[in-house]
Amino acid sequence: MSTTLYLDLCSGISGDMLLAALFDLGVCPEEVETELRKLPLAPWHWHVYRATQSGLAGLRVEVHGPELPQESHPSLPPPAASAPSAAHAHPHAHHGPGPAPARSPLQHQHNSFKEIEQLILQSPLSDWVRHTALAVFRRIAEAEARIHGCSIEAVHFHEVGAVDSIVDIVGGCVALEKLGRPRILASAVVDGTGFLECAHGRLPLPAPATLAILGARGIPLSQCDESHELVTPTGAAFLAELVESFGPMHQLVAERIGYGLGARTLRTRPNVLRAILGRQVATTPQPHDWETDLVAVLETNLDDATGESIGHFMETALRAGALDVFCVPVQMKKNRPGVLLTVLCAPQQADHFTALILRETPALGVRRSQTERRKLRRRLQHVGTPYGPVAVKVAELDGRILHAKPEWHDCQQRAEEHGLSAQEVWRAACAAAQKLLEKPHAGTS
């Protein structure tokens, strides 16, 4: 029976609260720090100490770097000599920066997604930690790109680019691996109301990036009567990347309980993230680990559109962010041949693309519906070829790789570098990708 980690989000989630909750479940902070020191970051240290929120004892994690303010915190007495319990307390820990890394350290803030991607990909961390941490950062970068109307390569992180956020995200992935990479479920997502101050000024809650990240995954969000940010973009990205489903606990036997404490005292609830590790008593078949979301489906029948106008519309819609655009031949009324034009888009963009169809085609009306999708979990993994590394898009279901397809753009680049045909590099990349398919499980080390 597989282990399940259930996250109680009654007070939201942030990267440091998740890390603290995992430590309170029994993950050793020193072991996580050892892995984090493999990253060439600017000097940093953290404090891990026990405190209480509304009478609940848990752990607080504060990460400090050159650009981060020092927070006051209580010291803890040395732990008792007896063996720790399953949800044991860690002593107050103040760790120095350790030996200087061989590579130049990442600067304090405003790092681009490309810089963080290279930092993680070139690190000696485990494959699962590297790919998961990068996937969490990518969700934030994609949300920022949509918000600011730029490419993902042009995104520069502000708060999320700081050393403490990098430690939170990579450290959270390391801690989950130390915990055995459990199946993760969560309660409904709740955020506060009001405004927050950030690098872009004063913004309404939920934060735009938080909304975009959760919306892209199709995760519902509710607000409560707390005038503070409860769900940070980092917390939202963890939820979007790792949580299978959201709802009340069901048939879960709690074996360990950890509390990750936030810094602020809330008015209506304890500021804690409760993490429950246990086993689920299965009464129904377990769900697959595919991703789910909602999409709007826009359709119209056309019998008087030229091929040129349809082609122009398809290019325009894809540039505007449509998830997919396609058309199929149909036989219409009065036996007229025509096409069925279909656009798939995010539900919140349905009005925009409906208007685009009506402006750019002869359509007099558009049919609209909303449907669920089931998608294989996807990630990019680089494989070695005689001509250099090539990115491969890997698709998995229930921990097993079903598809592994080389990225054509990478094959073209390697071919140009070596004066070869792209087909020759493609064949070499396909052979390397085939070895991934032959592994029994994607997560097997």
Sequence and secondary structure as in RCSB ss.txt:
>XXXX:A:sequence
MSTTLYLDLCSGISGDMLLAALFDLGVCPEEVETELRKLPLAPWHWHVYRATQSGLAGLRVEVHGPELPQESHPS
LPPPAASAPSAAHAHPHAHHGPGPAPARSPLQHQHNSFKEIEQLILQSPLSDWVRHTALAVFRRIAEAEARIHGC
SIEAVHFHEVGAVDSIVDIVGGCVALEKLGRPRILASAVVDGTGFLECAHGRLPLPAPATLAILGARGIPLSQCD
ESHELVTPTGAAFLAELVESFGPMHQLVAERIGYGLGARTLRTRPNVLRAILGRQVATTPQPHDWETDLVAVLET
NLDDATGESIGHFMETALRAGALDVFCVPVQMKKNRPGVLLTVLCAPQQADHFTALILRETPALGVRRSQTERRK
LRRRLQHVGTPYGPVAVKVAELDGRILHAKPEWHDCQQRAEEHGLSAQEVWRAACAAAQKLLEKPHAGTS
>XXXX:A:secstr
  EEEEEE TT B HHHHHHHHHHTT  HHHHHHHHTTS BSS EEEEEEEEETTEEEEEEEEE TTS       
     SS   TT     EE    S  SS  B SS  BHHHHHHHHHTS S HHHHHHHHHHHHHHHHHHHHHHTS
 GGG B SGGGSHHHHHHHHHHHHHHHHTT  EEEE  EEE  SEEEETTEEEESS HHHHHHHHHHT  EEE S
 SS  B HHHHHHHHHH   BSS  SEEEEEEEEEE SS  SSS  EEEEEEEEE  SS      EEEEEEEEEE
EESS  HHHHHHHHHHHHHTT SEEEEEEEE GGG EEEEEEEEE GGGHHHHHHHHHHHSS S  EEEEEEEEE
 EEEEEEE  TT  EEEEEEEETTEEEEEEE HHHHHHHHHHHT  HHHHHHHHHHHHHHHHTSS TT  
